[in-house]
Amino acid sequence: MTPLKTLVAALAFATVAAPALAAPETYKLDAGHTFPRFSYSHFGFSTQLSRFNRTTGTVTLDRAARTGTVDITIDTTSVDTGFALFDEHIQADDFLDTAKHPT
């Protein structure tokens, strides 16, 4: 085998083998661009869209093992329905119960 062919073969092998040696990668959610949303039917007449304004979390990918984990925390007191009065109501114990379950 010529030196050039040996070099090409070695580079090809390194390219294929490199991902197997990679460590798991962890990504942090961008809180300024992450808004979990939910919707509900308003007596069948309309669909209300709402969201949570404060969310933190990480996503970890292990490409070699083909696995990953997701760890998300949603601040339930940051619920935003677009109506301040309903925001208070939905945080009560008959819905989200944010006093007992703040995340």
N, CA, C and O of each residue as an XYZ file, in Angstrom:
412
protein
N       0.859     -1.169      0.000
C       0.000      0.000      0.000
C       0.905      1.232      0.000
O       1.879      1.302      0.750
N       0.574      2.182     -0.837
C       1.377      3.401     -0.928
C       1.123      4.279      0.291
O       0.086      4.153      0.942
N       2.065      5.170      0.603
C       1.874      6.062      1.759
C       0.591      6.895      1.649
O      -0.063      7.150      2.660
N       0.228      7.318      0.445
C      -0.989      8.118      0.273
C      -2.229      7.288      0.587
O      -3.149      7.768      1.249
N      -2.255      6.046      0.112
C      -3.400      5.174      0.389
C      -3.480      4.863      1.884
O      -4.574      4.778      2.444
N      -2.337      4.694      2.523
C      -2.311      4.440      3.959
C      -2.865      5.639      4.727
O      -3.633      5.481      5.676
N      -2.468      6.831      4.305
C      -2.963      8.048      4.946
C      -4.468      8.189      4.769
O      -5.178      8.504      5.725
N      -4.960      7.959      3.561
C      -6.401      8.055      3.289
C      -7.156      7.023      4.121
O      -8.200      7.339      4.691
N      -6.651      5.803      4.199
C      -7.304      4.762      4.988
C      -7.321      5.133      6.468
O      -8.329      4.929      7.145
N      -6.222      5.672      6.973
C      -6.149      6.074      8.379
C      -7.117      7.208      8.682
O      -7.777      7.197      9.721
N      -7.209      8.183      7.791
C      -8.149      9.295      7.985
C      -9.590      8.808      7.934
O     -10.427      9.255      8.719
N      -9.881      7.900      7.019
C     -11.238      7.352      6.923
C     -11.597      6.610      8.207
O     -12.704      6.762      8.723
N     -10.674      5.817      8.719
C     -10.914      5.087      9.961
C     -11.114      6.052     11.130
O     -12.013      5.859     11.949
N     -10.288      7.078     11.206
C     -10.398      8.060     12.291
C     -11.727      8.796     12.236
O     -12.322      9.091     13.272
N     -12.191      9.091     11.033
C     -13.468      9.788     10.870
C     -14.620      8.918     11.345
O     -15.551      9.413     11.981
N     -14.565      7.633     11.045
C     -15.626      6.712     11.450
C     -15.545      6.415     12.947
O     -16.580      6.301     13.603
N     -14.359      6.290     13.487
C     -14.181      5.910     14.887
C     -14.335      7.076     15.854
O     -14.647      6.855     17.024
N     -14.130      8.296     15.409
C     -14.158      9.458     16.303
C     -15.471      9.618     17.054
O     -15.434      9.884     18.255
N     -16.642      9.471     16.412
C     -17.883      9.633     17.177
C     -18.013      8.638     18.323
O     -18.625      8.956     19.343
N     -17.454      7.452     18.178
C     -17.534      6.456     19.244
C     -16.752      6.890     20.477
O     -17.050      6.440     21.583
N     -15.773      7.742     20.309
C     -14.961      8.208     21.425
C     -15.504      9.491     22.045
O     -15.002      9.944     23.074
N     -16.512     10.071     21.435
C     -17.041     11.355     21.893
C     -17.753     11.202     23.237
O     -18.454     10.218     23.475
N     -17.564     12.169     24.090
C     -18.236     12.191     25.387
C     -19.656     12.720     25.206
O     -19.935     13.424     24.236
N     -20.546     12.390     26.123
C     -21.899     12.950     26.045
C     -21.852     14.480     26.040
O     -21.018     15.091     26.707
N     -22.753     15.078     25.282
C     -22.827     16.537     25.175
C     -24.071     17.017     25.907
O     -25.143     16.427     25.770
N     -23.929     18.090     26.685
C     -25.065     18.653     27.409
C     -25.350     20.049     26.881
O     -24.454     20.884     26.756
N     -26.620     20.279     26.574
C     -27.071     21.565     26.058
C     -28.036     22.177     27.066
O     -28.907     21.491     27.601
N     -27.874     23.457     27.318
C     -28.749     24.179     28.239
C     -29.839     24.873     27.425
O     -29.561     25.469     26.384
N     -31.083     24.793     27.907
C     -32.176     25.477     27.228
C     -31.979     26.980     27.295
O     -31.498     27.507     28.298
N     -32.346     27.655     26.244
C     -32.308     29.115     26.205
C     -33.630     29.614     26.785
O     -34.658     29.598     26.107
N     -33.596     30.055     28.035
C     -34.819     30.466     28.732
C     -35.538     31.610     28.029
O     -36.753     31.754     28.166
N     -34.810     32.412     27.287
C     -35.429     33.519     26.563
C     -36.192     33.091     25.325
O     -36.932     33.881     24.740
N     -36.012     31.833     24.923
C     -36.680     31.336     23.725
C     -37.409     30.014     23.968
O     -37.739     29.305     23.016
N     -37.660     29.681     25.226
C     -38.324     28.423     25.557
C     -39.605     28.730     26.315
O     -39.568     29.245     27.432
N     -40.734     28.411     25.702
C     -42.027     28.696     26.312
C     -42.954     27.494     26.132
O     -43.604     27.377     25.093
N     -43.029     26.596     27.123
C     -43.990     25.497     27.013
C     -45.394     26.068     26.870
O     -45.791     26.974     27.604
N     -46.127     25.531     25.925
C     -47.469     26.036     25.639
C     -48.502     24.954     25.898
O     -48.203     23.761     25.837
N     -49.711     25.383     26.185
C     -50.827     24.455     26.303
C     -52.075     25.153     25.790
O     -52.142     26.381     25.725
N     -53.048     24.356     25.432
C     -54.307     24.920     24.937
C     -55.464     24.134     25.538
O     -55.304     22.994     25.972
N     -56.611     24.757     25.552
C     -57.806     24.097     26.060
C     -59.017     24.684     25.348
O     -59.005     25.817     24.866
N     -60.051     23.874     25.304
C     -61.288     24.305     24.658
C     -62.093     25.159     25.638
O     -62.264     24.793     26.801
N     -62.572     26.270     25.164
C     -63.400     27.166     25.971
C     -64.863     26.902     25.613
O     -65.443     27.570     24.758
N     -65.440     25.907     26.293
C     -66.828     25.498     26.086
C     -67.135     25.144     24.630
O     -68.276     25.271     24.186
N     -66.125     24.703     23.895
C     -66.332     24.296     22.513
C     -66.452     25.442     21.529
O     -66.610     25.209     20.330
N     -66.380     26.684     22.009
C     -66.522     27.839     21.123
C     -65.184     28.356     20.603
O     -65.111     28.893     19.498
N     -64.132     28.196     21.392
C     -62.816     28.675     20.970
C     -61.738     27.849     21.662
O     -62.004     27.132     22.627
N     -60.546     27.961     21.162
C     -59.402     27.296     21.773
C     -58.492     28.366     22.353
O     -58.009     29.241     21.635
N     -58.265     28.287     23.652
C     -57.412     29.245     24.341
C     -55.970     28.737     24.327
O     -55.720     27.581     24.667
N     -55.031     29.580     23.943
C     -53.610     29.243     23.955
C     -52.945     29.966     25.120
O     -53.150     31.164     25.317
N     -52.154     29.238     25.883
C     -51.462     29.809     27.041
C     -50.041     29.267     27.076
O     -49.686     28.369     26.314
N     -49.229     29.831     27.978
C     -47.843     29.368     28.065
C     -47.299     29.609     29.462
O     -47.920     30.275     30.290
N     -46.113     29.045     29.702
C     -45.357     29.300     30.919
C     -44.153     30.141     30.520
O     -43.462     29.815     29.555
N     -43.895     31.219     31.252
C     -42.840     32.158     30.871
C     -41.456     31.822     31.421
O     -40.458     32.339     30.919
N     -41.374     30.963     32.442
C     -40.060     30.648     33.028
C     -39.828     29.135     33.019
O     -40.515     28.371     33.697
N     -38.842     28.742     32.232
C     -38.491     27.331     32.088
C     -36.974     27.196     32.065
O     -36.285     27.991     31.426
N     -36.462     26.200     32.755
C     -35.030     25.905     32.716
C     -34.857     24.425     32.401
O     -35.775     23.625     32.582
N     -33.670     24.079     31.929
C     -33.434     22.667     31.690
C     -32.220     22.384     30.854
O     -31.555     23.285     30.342
N     -31.948     21.096     30.728
C     -30.824     20.626     29.929
C     -31.243     19.418     29.102
O     -32.173     18.689     29.449
N     -30.532     19.232     28.006
C     -30.673     18.047     27.162
C     -29.270     17.462     27.033
O     -28.339     18.160     26.633
N     -29.118     16.193     27.370
C     -27.822     15.528     27.264
C     -27.922     14.425     26.222
O     -28.800     13.566     26.294
N     -27.009     14.458     25.247
C     -26.975     13.457     24.182
C     -25.686     12.667     24.262
O     -24.595     13.232     24.331
N     -25.826     11.363     24.251
C     -24.669     10.477     24.152
C     -24.787      9.793     22.798
O     -25.434      8.754     22.666
N     -24.160     10.382     21.808
C     -24.280      9.879     20.442
C     -23.697      8.475     20.294
O     -24.230      7.660     19.540
N     -22.627      8.194     20.995
C     -22.009      6.874     20.888
C     -22.953      5.790     21.405
O     -23.080      4.730     20.793
N     -23.605      6.054     22.516
C     -24.527      5.083     23.104
C     -25.929      5.183     22.513
O     -26.788      4.346     22.788
N     -26.153      6.211     21.699
C     -27.467      6.460     21.093
C     -28.548      6.610     22.167
O     -29.649      6.071     22.053
N     -28.189      7.371     23.220
C     -29.126      7.638     24.305
C     -29.086      9.120     24.645
O     -28.247      9.868     24.143
N     -29.989      9.517     25.487
C     -30.006     10.902     25.935
C     -30.968     11.077     27.090
O     -31.775     10.197     27.390
N     -30.868     12.226     27.729
C     -31.775     12.560     28.820
C     -32.230     14.007     28.666
O     -31.533     14.844     28.093
N     -33.401     14.269     29.187
C     -33.961     15.615     29.181
C     -34.386     15.930     30.606
O     -35.084     15.136     31.236
N     -33.972     17.083     31.117
C     -34.330     17.519     32.463
C     -34.897     18.929     32.344
O     -34.156     19.890     32.142
N     -36.212     19.043     32.469
C     -36.905     20.318     32.283
C     -37.619     20.691     33.579
O     -38.255     19.843     34.205
N     -37.515     21.955     33.983
C     -38.251     22.469     35.134
C     -39.074     23.661     34.673
O     -38.542     24.633     34.137
N     -40.380     23.571     34.890
C     -41.302     24.643     34.507
C     -41.796     25.323     35.776
O     -42.336     24.668     36.668
N     -41.613     26.625     35.855
C     -42.108     27.417     36.982
C     -43.605     27.626     36.761
O     -44.009     28.440     35.931
N     -44.425     26.882     37.513
C     -45.871     26.947     37.293
C     -46.469     28.301     37.665
O     -47.556     28.647     37.202
N     -45.762     29.071     38.503
C     -46.282     30.402     38.846
C     -46.109     31.385     37.695
O     -46.606     32.509     37.763
N     -45.412     30.974     36.641
C     -45.216     31.860     35.490
C     -46.255     31.630     34.401
O     -46.080     32.070     33.265
N     -47.344     30.933     34.752
C     -48.391     30.676     33.763
C     -48.910     31.999     33.212
O     -49.113     32.959     33.955
N     -49.119     32.033     31.917
C     -49.553     33.265     31.242
C     -50.672     32.918     30.271
O     -50.433     32.402     29.179
N     -51.896     33.212     30.691
C     -53.054     32.940     29.843
C     -53.445     34.155     29.012
O     -54.290     34.073     28.120
N     -52.815     35.278     29.322
C     -53.184     36.517     28.650
C     -54.189     37.327     29.449
O     -54.528     38.451     29.079
N     -54.667     36.745     30.558
C     -55.642     37.416     31.414
C     -55.175     37.284     32.861
O     -55.177     36.181     33.407
N     -54.776     38.381     33.486
C     -54.204     38.349     34.838
C     -55.130     37.675     35.846
O     -54.665     36.915     36.696
N     -56.426     37.941     35.766
C     -57.377     37.351     36.702
C     -57.415     35.831     36.548
O     -57.458     35.106     37.541
N     -57.400     35.350     35.303
C     -57.407     33.903     35.086
C     -56.063     33.282     35.466
O     -56.016     32.133     35.904
N     -54.970     34.031     35.301
C     -53.660     33.535     35.745
C     -53.710     33.212     37.238
O     -53.199     32.176     37.665
N     -54.319     34.085     38.027
C     -54.459     33.841     39.464
C     -55.348     32.633     39.720
O     -55.036     31.786     40.556
N     -56.461     32.561     38.991
C     -57.421     31.475     39.179
C     -56.806     30.113     38.839
O     -57.010     29.143     39.569
N     -56.068     30.040     37.752
C     -55.506     28.757     37.311
C     -54.394     28.269     38.245
O     -54.042     27.090     38.223
N     -53.838     29.172     39.065
C     -52.807     28.769     40.025
C     -53.399     28.237     41.331
O     -52.665     27.751     42.191
N     -54.714     28.325     41.482
C     -55.373     27.877     42.709
C     -55.306     26.351     42.839
O     -54.890     25.649     41.917
N     -55.728     25.857     44.017
C     -55.599     24.426     44.297
C     -56.502     23.538     43.447
O     -56.280     22.328     43.398
N     -57.503     24.087     42.781
C     -58.355     23.252     41.933
C     -57.810     23.086     40.509
O     -58.388     22.350     39.709
N     -56.696     23.769     40.187
C     -56.054     23.592     38.877
C     -54.584     23.212     39.082
O     -54.287     22.049     39.354
N     -53.672     24.161     38.959
C     -52.239     23.869     39.054
C     -51.739     23.727     40.485
O     -50.730     23.062     40.720
N     -52.420     24.335     41.435
C     -52.024     24.319     42.848
C     -50.543     24.674     42.995
O     -49.745     23.892     43.512
N     -50.204     25.867     42.529
C     -48.805     26.302     42.518
C     -48.222     26.481     43.922
O     -47.001     26.494     44.079
N     -49.071     26.619     44.941
C     -48.558     26.714     46.311
C     -47.886     25.399     46.720
O     -46.861     25.410     47.402
N     -48.459     24.277     46.304
C     -47.890     22.963     46.621
C     -46.945     22.460     45.530
O     -46.032     21.682     45.806
N     -47.162     22.899     44.309
C     -46.381     22.405     43.166
C     -45.839     23.582     42.354
O     -46.333     23.855     41.260
N     -44.824     24.285     42.882
C     -44.314     25.468     42.180
C     -43.544     25.151     40.898
O     -43.341     26.035     40.065
N     -43.115     23.902     40.732
C     -42.418     23.498     39.497
C     -42.945     22.160     39.025
O     -42.491     21.643     38.004
